[in-house]
């Protein structure tokens, strides 16, 4: 049943996704031509168009996924959604997984568009396409060689977790603030929930960065190594003696993961036990 729900959810998003992707790819492709040829004025307009479309794909996908979740889980279309012969928590999980997959895909498409812009600008500067790509690959390998594998993996997982956390936390918060206890807030309830979520993330993230014993050294012979230390001691030393912090705290990654897991569980429980349409 879970597989069928995932397939149905993907199919419901397929038509709009393909339409947007096709239109965006066409516009970006046409914009890259004057950029690569160095046509005055048009190359500037083309660059602006590619950047705006790239950002619009990623940001627009986020807003659409949030809007669609709200509509299909808590507004009029939700009456059909919750007639499916499965637990509400299962539907919640499917919505989350598909939203995460689409958001990651949107970010990947945006990255490809921006890289295509970079390649076109390199061609306009008189370099061959292969030369630009080889230079990019060399720059990437140089960066990976400078950082240790644990650090590289940790940073990659942190970026992935930030995307997953954003989707899960926002969608779960929308469901949490549909409980009857928040009915007095009316349509402002989800907005209040998202604002409170933002504030909670900032406070928890700052505290975790300072006090959770996980960080990365940024100076000295062991720069780039992960250490069991937060930033609190370095911040105190910087305030007292004017020294530069030697460690960047990574505790916010752990705190973000824990908050995401908590909100996932609360959101699933809300759908199962306190569903409000």
ZIUR-V517588 format. One record per backbone hydrogen bond with DSSP energy under -1.0 kcal/mol. NH is the residue of the N-H (numbers start at 1). CO is the residue of the C=O. E is the energy in kcal/mol with one decimal. If there is no record, write none. Layout:
# ZIUR-V517588
nh=<NH/NH>
co=<CO/CO>
e=<E/E>
This chain:
# ZIUR-V517588
nh=<5/6/7/8/9/10/11/12/17/18/19/20/21/22/23/24/25/26/27/28/29/30/31/32/36/37/39/42/43/45/46/47/48/49/50/51/52/53/54/55/56/57/58/59/60/61/62/63/64/65/66/67/68/69/70/71/72/73/74/75/78/79/81/82/83/84/86/91/92/93/94/95/96/97/98/99/100/101/102/103/104/105/106/107/108/109/110/111/112/113/114/115/116/117/118/119/120/121/122/123/124/125/126/127/132/133/134/135/136/137/138/139/140/141/142/143/144/145/146/147/152/153/154/155/156/157/158/159/160/161/162/163/164/165/166/167/168/169/170/171/172/173/174/175/176/177/178/179/182/183/185/186/188/189/192/193/194/195/196/197/198/199/200/201/202/203/204/205/206/207/208/209/210/211/212/214/215/216/217/218/223/224/225/227/229/231/232/235/236/237/238/239/240/241/242/248/250/253/255/256/257/258/259/260/261/262/263/264/265/266/267/268/269/270/271/272/273/274>
co=<1/2/3/4/5/6/7/8/13/14/15/16/17/18/19/20/21/22/23/24/25/26/27/28/32/33/34/40/39/41/42/43/44/45/46/47/48/49/50/51/52/53/54/55/56/57/58/59/60/61/62/63/64/65/66/67/68/69/70/71/75/76/77/78/80/81/84/87/88/89/90/91/92/93/94/95/96/97/98/99/100/101/102/103/104/105/106/107/108/109/110/111/112/113/114/115/116/117/118/119/120/121/123/122/128/129/130/131/132/133/134/135/136/137/138/139/140/141/142/143/148/149/150/151/152/153/154/155/156/157/158/159/160/161/162/163/164/165/166/167/168/169/170/171/172/173/175/176/179/180/182/183/185/186/188/189/190/191/192/193/194/195/196/197/198/199/200/201/202/203/204/205/206/207/208/212/227/248/225/246/220/217/222/215/227/209/210/231/232/233/234/235/236/237/238/216/214/250/251/252/253/254/255/256/257/258/259/260/261/262/263/264/265/266/267/268/269/270>
e=<-2.4/-2.3/-2.4/-2.4/-2.4/-2.5/-2.5/-1.9/-2.2/-2.9/-2.1/-2.6/-2.7/-2.5/-2.3/-2.7/-2.6/-2.3/-2.4/-2.7/-2.7/-2.4/-2.1/-1.9/-2.7/-2.0/-2.2/-3.5/-2.4/-2.5/-2.7/-2.0/-2.3/-2.3/-2.4/-2.3/-2.6/-2.5/-2.5/-2.5/-2.7/-2.4/-1.5/-2.8/-2.3/-1.6/-1.5/-2.1/-2.5/-2.6/-2.2/-2.6/-3.0/-2.3/-2.3/-2.3/-2.8/-1.6/-1.8/-1.2/-1.9/-1.7/-1.7/-2.6/-1.7/-1.2/-2.3/-1.6/-2.5/-2.1/-2.3/-2.7/-2.2/-2.7/-2.5/-2.2/-2.6/-2.2/-2.5/-2.4/-2.4/-2.1/-2.4/-2.2/-2.2/-2.4/-2.3/-2.3/-2.2/-2.3/-2.3/-2.2/-2.4/-2.0/-2.1/-2.4/-2.4/-2.3/-1.9/-2.3/-2.2/-1.2/-1.8/-1.9/-2.2/-2.2/-2.5/-2.2/-2.1/-2.3/-2.4/-2.3/-2.2/-2.5/-2.3/-2.0/-2.2/-2.0/-1.6/-1.5/-2.4/-2.9/-2.4/-2.7/-2.3/-2.7/-2.1/-2.2/-2.3/-3.0/-2.1/-1.5/-2.3/-3.2/-1.9/-2.0/-2.6/-2.9/-2.1/-2.3/-2.5/-2.1/-2.0/-1.7/-2.5/-2.1/-1.7/-1.2/-2.1/-1.9/-1.7/-1.5/-1.5/-1.6/-2.8/-2.4/-2.3/-2.3/-2.6/-2.2/-2.3/-2.3/-2.6/-2.4/-2.1/-2.4/-2.8/-2.4/-2.1/-2.4/-2.6/-2.2/-1.6/-2.5/-1.9/-2.6/-2.6/-2.1/-2.3/-2.2/-1.5/-3.4/-1.7/-2.8/-1.7/-1.5/-2.2/-2.6/-2.5/-2.2/-2.3/-2.1/-2.1/-3.1/-1.3/-2.7/-3.3/-1.5/-2.6/-2.6/-1.9/-2.4/-2.6/-2.2/-2.4/-2.4/-2.6/-2.3/-2.2/-2.5/-3.0/-2.5/-2.3/-2.4/-2.2/-2.0/-2.6/-2.5>
